Amino acid sequence: MGAALTKITSEEENNFVTELAKQNGLRQEEDFWIGLSRDSNGDGNFGSWKWSDGSEFQNTDYQKWNDDEPQDFEGCAKMRGSTEWYGFVCVALIRGCAKNTATSNNPQINNNKTISNA
């Protein structure tokens, strides 16, 4: 299939994904998962942030975290109706935004998947 959760590398991509969510009927207060997460070390702590394509997320990379985000106990990243990013606990069931790298550079909102089957 070639699809992965969205990797956002610029303000332009961030705005595009936000607009795409609105066009697909997501309300301002609804969340959707972007492809950024970190694994638990098993001791209650988390490792480094990574994109769903396996690439490392660096502190120097583009980022749009909301104030005081992410929290130490949150291992996944989401967007809301605004362009800011929020951390969340990875067991939550929310929509995801995937990018089909095989045929398109444009991400698509998938309303039928949860984190457990995305």
NORHU-V245944 format. One record per residue. RES is the residue in one letter. SS is DSSP state (H for helix, E for strand, L for the rest). PHI is phi as a letter, one per 30 degrees, with the letter a starting at -180 (* if undefined). PSI is psi in degrees with one decimal (none if undefined). Layout:
BEGIN
RES_SS_PHI_PSI + RES_SS_PHI_PSI
END
This chain:
BEGIN
M_L_*_-41.0 + G_L_i_8.0 + A_E_c_146.3 + A_E_b_157.5 + L_E_e_149.7 + T_L_d_134.8 + K_L_c_120.9 + I_L_c_119.8 + T_L_c_2.4 + S_L_a_163.3 + E_H_d_-38.5 + E_H_d_-45.8 + E_H_d_-41.1 + N_H_e_-46.0 + N_H_d_-38.1 + F_H_d_-46.3 + V_H_d_-41.5 + T_H_d_-45.6 + E_H_d_-39.5 + L_H_d_-41.4 + A_H_d_-43.8 + K_H_d_-42.2 + Q_H_d_-24.9 + N_L_c_15.9 + G_L_i_6.7 + L_L_d_131.7 + R_L_d_162.9 + Q_L_e_-36.1 + E_L_c_-1.4 + E_L_d_145.8 + D_L_c_155.2 + F_E_b_143.8 + W_E_d_132.5 + I_E_c_168.0 + G_E_d_40.6 + L_E_c_124.9 + S_E_a_170.4 + R_L_b_143.6 + D_L_d_146.9 + S_E_d_140.7 + N_L_d_-0.5 + G_L_i_-8.6 + D_L_c_18.9 + G_L_j_-4.8 + N_L_c_166.1 + F_E_c_154.5 + G_L_d_-155.2 + S_L_d_152.9 + W_L_d_139.8 + K_E_b_149.8 + W_E_d_158.4 + S_L_d_-17.0 + D_L_d_1.5 + G_L_j_-9.2 + S_L_d_144.6 + E_E_d_142.1 + F_L_c_120.5 + Q_L_c_151.9 + N_L_d_-21.8 + T_L_d_-7.6 + D_L_d_160.6 + Y_L_e_137.2 + Q_L_a_152.9 + K_L_b_45.5 + W_E_d_138.5 + N_L_d_163.1 + D_L_e_137.6 + D_L_i_24.7 + E_L_c_150.6 + P_L_d_160.6 + Q_L_d_158.5 + D_L_e_-29.9 + F_L_c_3.7 + E_L_c_131.1 + G_L_c_-2.0 + C_E_b_161.9 + A_E_b_143.2 + K_E_b_165.2 + M_E_c_157.5 + R_L_c_-167.8 + G_L_d_-21.2 + S_L_d_-177.4 + T_L_c_-0.5 + E_L_d_155.2 + W_E_c_147.7 + Y_E_b_144.9 + G_E_d_155.8 + F_E_a_160.9 + V_L_d_128.9 + C_L_d_-10.9 + V_L_d_-5.6 + A_L_d_146.2 + L_L_c_107.2 + I_L_b_166.4 + R_E_d_163.0 + G_E_b_155.9 + C_E_c_114.3 + A_E_c_151.4 + K_E_c_123.0 + N_E_d_101.0 + T_L_d_-15.0 + A_L_d_-34.2 + T_L_b_-10.2 + S_L_a_151.4 + N_L_c_1.0 + N_L_c_125.2 + P_E_d_155.6 + Q_E_b_142.0 + I_E_d_129.2 + N_E_c_113.2 + N_L_d_-3.6 + N_L_c_3.3 + K_L_c_149.5 + T_L_c_173.0 + I_H_e_-37.1 + S_H_d_-20.3 + N_H_b_17.8 + A_L_d_none
END
